[in-house]
Amino acid sequence: MGNTTSGRRPVVAALLAVVVTGLGHLYLRRWTRALGWITVGYAAVVLFVPEATLIALTSGGEVAPFTLVPVVLVGLLSAVDAYRIALFTERPSAGPAGTDDRVDCPACGKPVDPELGFCHWCTTDFTELRVAEADSDEMPTRDTDGGERGD
């Protein structure tokens, strides 16, 4: 079985969606889907929750639990959807193993864009590193018997 899970944890996405409808999708960076779930959640409140229940919720009064069933149902469906997306969405890869052209920062080890000229994680300047590499490449190395040899 291939690696089909994303880097995002499905359980975290589902728990966030339970806490606030659409938050799990925001965590997964599914912006339009999150907006859709937020809209459906709002519509469930406006269309199916009685006004007396909303007033009781805001004033701290007693609420009949069955009046909130539509909102809870939308939240649970959102959580299941976020879990499914996080579980079955393939992670973008650079290609087969061993052929990726990823460049890591020599200072912090995080992936960087070599065209920037610096690491956006730790702000290491790559121009100084290139000069140091060029200097070390031009220096002659010593043979094992002590004599100098050029490369």
N, C-alpha and C positions, 0 to 999 in steps of 0.2 A: 504494500500500500504506500502510495507516495505521500510526500509531505504536503498536506492540503490546508493546514492551519495557518492563520496569519500570525504576525508577531503580537497582535493584541490578544489579550486573554479573554476567552468567551465568557467566563464566569463574571469577570469585572464588568464587561459590557452589559450582561444581563442584570446584574445588581444595580448598576447605574440607571438602567431603564426602569427598574422597579421603583427606585427612589423618585425619579422625575421622568415622565414619559418623554422620550426623545433624547435623553442624556446619553444613553448607551450608544446611540447612533452618532452623536457628536464625538464621543470618545473614539469611534471607529472612523471618524472623518467622512461620514456619509451625510453631507450637509443637506441635500434635498430630501433625503429619506427622513432625517431628523425633523426637518420643517414639516414634512407630511404627518409624522406621528404627533408632533406638538399641535398641529391643526386639528387632527382627529380627536386628540384628548380634549382640546378646548371645545370642539363641537359636541362631544359627549357631555361635557358639563353644561353647556348652554341648552342643549336639546332635551336631555334626559334627567337631569337632576332638578328636583323641585326647588322653587325659590325659597321656600321655608327651610329647606335643608341648608342652602347656602347662607341664609341669615343665621341659622343656628350654629353653623361652623365658624362664622366670623365673630359671633358674639360669645362663643364658648358654651352654648347651650347643648342640650341633649339631641343627638342625631339618630334617626332610625338607620341601622346599618344597611338595610336592603335598598335604600335610596341611592347609595353610592356604588352599587354593583356595576353600572355601565362604565364608570371611571376606572374602577379596579380591573374590569375586564380589558379595557383598552391598554392599561398599564402592563398587564400580564402578557397580552399579545405583543406589545412593543418589546418586552423583555425576551420573549421567545424569538422574535425576529432578529433582535440584536445578537443573541446567542448564536442563532443559525448563520448569520452573516459572518461573525467572527470565527466560527468553527470551519466553515466551508469556503471562505474566500481565500484564493491562492495568494501567497506572498509574492510580490514582484521580485524576480531574480535577474541577475546580470547574465545568466547563461549557465551552461554546464559547469560543474565543479572544476576549479583549476583554471578557468578561462576568463574570470572576471578581471576587469581593469581597474579595480578599486585601489585608491591611493590612501594610505593611512598616514596621519601626522606622526613624524618621528618623536615628537615630544610627548603627546598625550595618547596616541594610538587610535584616535577616532577617525572615521572616514571624512575626507575633505575633498574639495574641488581644487585640483592643482593649478587651475587657471587663475584663482584668486590671488595667489602670491602670499597668502597667510592662512593660518588655521583659524576658522571662525569659532572654534571651541576654546582654544587656549591662547590665541593671538600670536603664535610663533610665526616669525617672519621667514618665509621660505627662501628669499633672496640671499640671506646670510648663510643659510644651509647649502645653497647651490654653490656659493663662493667657496665654502669650506670643503665641499666635495670635490670641486675642480682643483683646489690646491692639493688635496690628498692624492688625486689621480696623477698629477704631474710629478710628484716627488718620487725619486728613484727608490727602489726597494733593494734590500741586501740579500745576496745569496746566503746559503747556509754556511759557506766557507768564509764569509766575511767580505767578499768583494761586492762592488756595486754592479748592478745590471739595470738596464733600461727596459721599460716595457714596450 
